[in-house]
Amino acid sequence: MASQRAQRVAETIHKEISNLLIKGLKDPRIGFVTITSVDVTSDLRQAKVYYTLMGSQDERDQTQSGLNSSSSFVRQQLGKVLRLRHIPEVHFIYDASFDYGQRIEKLLSEVKPDLQEDD
């Protein structure tokens, strides 16, 4: 369980990276990204930033490489906002939960007509 301090830092990182994606990151490889959550280790040295985006696998790969190459810039910008001795290393991880949800929706919509025919 994360400490309150780690949760506050995670919330701040979430907010700042979201703002950077809107205003600051100009990498053309980065698509329309939504930050879903941020997990920070208890020692505040590592931050896992989970994101999702709509698009093909190729667009996801391009976005992943764009985010990875911008991690030092993101960390530098976080250093201006976070008042910590050590700024967390940022690791971007694709959040596939949205894809799973879409897949389940599709399966349920395929099963539903079959159930109505049985009535």
Summary of the structure (lengths in Angstrom):
residues: 119
radius of gyration: 18.1
end to end distance: 47.7
largest distance: 65.4
contacts: 309
relative contact order: 0.17
helix: 56%
strand: 18%
